C-alpha cells in the first residue's frame, strides 16, 4: 500500500503526449486528484502545434515511443521553442542508453513504465 500524497496544481497545465488511449487515460486519472489542467497530444507533431499556440503549459509528460517523430526528437523541438519548459520522458520499453538519450535531447527527467505514481508526482512537484 502506498501513502497518499496530496498535490494541488489547480493553476497549472500539463501536456500529456501519448498515442495510446489506455496510457493516456491512466495518466489523466491519476493526475485528476491534483486538479491540474490536462491537455493531450497524440503524437509529437500535435505536441509541437500545441506548444506553439498555447503558452500556458507548465510541464510535459512525453512518451518516447510514438508514431511520426518520437519523444526524443519532439523534446529537442520543444526545447528550441521553450527551453525553460520541463519535460519528463516516459517509456514502457527498455531503450539502450534511454536515460542518457533523454537528457541529451533536453528532457529534465526520464521515467519507465509502469509508472510509479509517487515518483512521478515527486518529479512533477520538483518542476511545478
C-alpha positions as CSV (number, residue, x, y, z in Angstrom):
1,X,0.0,0.0,0.0
2,X,1.3,3.4,-0.9
3,X,1.0,6.6,1.2
4,X,-1.4,9.0,-0.4
5,X,0.4,12.3,-1.1
6,X,-1.6,15.4,-1.7
7,X,-0.7,17.7,-4.5
8,X,-2.6,20.8,-5.6
9,X,-1.7,22.0,-9.1
10,X,-5.0,23.8,-9.7
11,X,-3.5,26.7,-11.6
12,X,-1.1,24.5,-13.6
13,X,-1.4,22.8,-17.0
14,X,0.2,19.6,-18.2
15,X,0.6,18.4,-21.8
16,X,0.4,14.7,-22.0
17,X,1.9,13.5,-25.3
18,X,0.7,9.9,-25.5
19,X,-0.5,8.0,-28.5
20,X,-2.1,5.0,-26.6
21,X,-5.5,5.7,-25.2
22,X,-5.2,3.4,-22.2
23,X,-1.9,5.0,-21.1
24,X,-3.4,8.5,-21.5
25,X,-6.5,7.5,-19.5
26,X,-4.3,6.2,-16.7
27,X,-2.3,9.5,-16.5
28,X,-5.4,11.6,-16.7
29,X,-7.0,9.6,-13.9
30,X,-4.0,9.8,-11.5
31,X,-3.5,13.5,-12.3
32,X,-7.1,14.4,-11.7
33,X,-6.6,14.2,-7.9
34,X,-4.1,17.1,-8.2
35,X,-6.6,19.4,-10.1
36,X,-4.0,20.1,-12.8
37,X,-5.5,21.0,-16.2
38,X,-4.7,18.2,-18.7
39,X,-4.2,18.7,-22.5
40,X,-3.4,15.8,-24.7
41,X,-1.3,15.4,-27.9
42,X,-1.5,12.0,-29.6
43,X,1.9,12.4,-31.3
44,X,5.0,14.7,-31.4
45,X,3.6,16.8,-34.3
46,X,0.5,17.6,-32.4
47,X,2.5,18.4,-29.3
48,X,4.6,20.9,-31.2
49,X,1.5,22.6,-32.6
50,X,0.0,22.8,-29.1
51,X,3.2,24.3,-27.7
52,X,3.3,26.9,-30.5
53,X,-0.2,28.0,-29.8
54,X,-0.5,27.6,-26.0
55,X,1.8,29.4,-23.7
56,X,0.0,28.3,-20.5
57,X,1.6,24.8,-20.4
58,X,3.7,24.3,-17.3
59,X,5.1,20.8,-17.9
60,X,5.1,18.0,-20.4
61,X,4.8,14.2,-19.9
62,X,6.3,12.9,-23.2
63,X,6.0,9.3,-24.3
64,X,9.2,8.1,-26.1
65,X,7.6,5.6,-28.5
66,X,5.2,7.5,-30.8
67,X,4.3,7.5,-34.5
68,X,5.9,10.2,-36.6
69,X,8.6,11.9,-34.5
70,X,9.5,10.1,-31.3
71,X,9.7,11.6,-27.8
72,X,13.4,12.3,-28.1
73,X,13.0,14.3,-31.4
74,X,9.9,16.0,-30.0
75,X,11.8,17.0,-26.9
76,X,14.6,18.6,-28.9
77,X,12.0,20.6,-31.0
78,X,10.0,21.7,-27.9
79,X,13.2,22.9,-26.2
80,X,14.0,25.0,-29.2
81,X,10.7,26.7,-28.8
82,X,10.5,26.9,-25.0
83,X,13.9,25.9,-23.4
84,X,12.5,26.5,-19.9
85,X,9.6,24.1,-20.2
86,X,10.1,21.0,-18.1
87,X,9.8,17.7,-19.9
88,X,9.5,14.3,-18.3
89,X,10.1,11.5,-20.8
90,X,8.3,8.2,-20.2
91,X,8.6,4.8,-21.8
92,X,7.5,1.2,-21.5
93,X,10.4,0.0,-23.4
94,X,13.9,-0.6,-22.2
95,X,15.9,1.6,-24.5
96,X,19.6,1.3,-24.5
97,X,21.0,4.4,-23.0
98,X,17.5,5.7,-22.8
99,X,18.1,8.0,-19.8
100,X,21.3,9.3,-21.4
101,X,19.4,10.0,-24.7
102,X,16.6,11.6,-22.9
103,X,18.9,14.0,-21.1
104,X,20.8,14.7,-24.3
105,X,17.6,15.6,-26.0
106,X,16.9,18.2,-23.4
107,X,14.5,16.3,-21.1
108,X,14.6,17.1,-17.4
109,X,13.7,13.7,-16.3
110,X,13.1,10.1,-17.6
111,X,10.7,7.6,-16.1
112,X,9.9,4.0,-17.0
113,X,6.5,2.4,-17.3
114,X,4.8,1.0,-15.4
115,X,4.9,4.4,-13.8
116,X,5.4,4.7,-10.1
117,X,2.8,7.3,-9.2
118,X,4.6,8.6,-6.1
119,X,7.8,9.0,-8.1
120,X,6.1,10.8,-11.0
121,X,4.3,13.2,-8.7
122,X,7.5,14.0,-6.8
123,X,9.3,14.7,-10.1
124,X,6.4,16.9,-11.3
125,X,6.4,18.8,-7.9
126,X,10.1,19.5,-8.4
127,X,9.3,21.4,-11.6
128,X,5.9,22.9,-10.8
